[in-house]
């Protein structure tokens, strides 16, 4: 994607840049419509996905990865949809689409490897917390919310790299959100939420994206927002070794108790994210971005 002129930037002008921001690929829209249609068969879903060989291959790679732990190899999209269910296929689909949409902007202040590692760790932690929550009924949707939460930062690094560098230089002094407001007039969370809305994604995803730094948010989808907020904060740290270390990290996270998740489950979620990170990156075709740590 080509960068636009930084001096004329507005949130609206960013959203108008390039077909990859104006709408999601046609195959995603078509398959999502089928996934949301109870009368659509798994064979119809499979046929629609297979019109895009790259996405089809990614979905099958992920389904057969250690992350899902299938007892037998899955060889068709129809099989995958039948075994995993439509919500999980939708989760894999959006991850596959995102990997194709964005490339490394090639600036020193942004690492695509670090971005995806953080996003995937946030997604895994958020989903595991959602499994433990009495207030959230769709853990797979929370995984997607965690995966997408920082998409605005990716757009900024790619589209306005000079301004992104300015934000980076001010971040230590002002904090990320204040630095973005100072330089841009809006922040990456606002941009990400607007992008989710423009793409026609569910309101849950736009809200979690737009509010993932808001520790006091208490309106629509508040329980989901809290989990993504917590997961985002936790994923910046090394996974705690025990409940004591987890509690030390949590003391730095405002209002973490509002999520109602026990400390031992938060600790487990962080450890699980570290264990599963490589498998999820591999399954999404990101393996060249990261070396497996021994």
Buried (B, 14 or more C-beta within 10 A) or exposed (E): BEBBEBEEBEBEEBBEBBEBBEEBBEBBEBBBEBBEEEEBEBEBBBBBBBEBEEBBEBBBBBBBBEBBEBEEEBEBBBBBBBBBEBBBBBBBBBBBBBBBBBEBBEBEBBBBBEBBBBBBBBBBBBBBBBBBBEEBEBBBBBBBBBBBBBBBBBBBBBBBBEBBBBBBEBBEEBEBBBBBBBBBEBBBBBBBBBBBBBBEBBEBBBBBBBBBBBBEBEEEBBBBBBBBBBBBBBBEBEBBEEBEBBBEBBEEBEBBEBBBBEBEBBBBBBBBBBEBBBBBBBBBBBBEBBEEEE
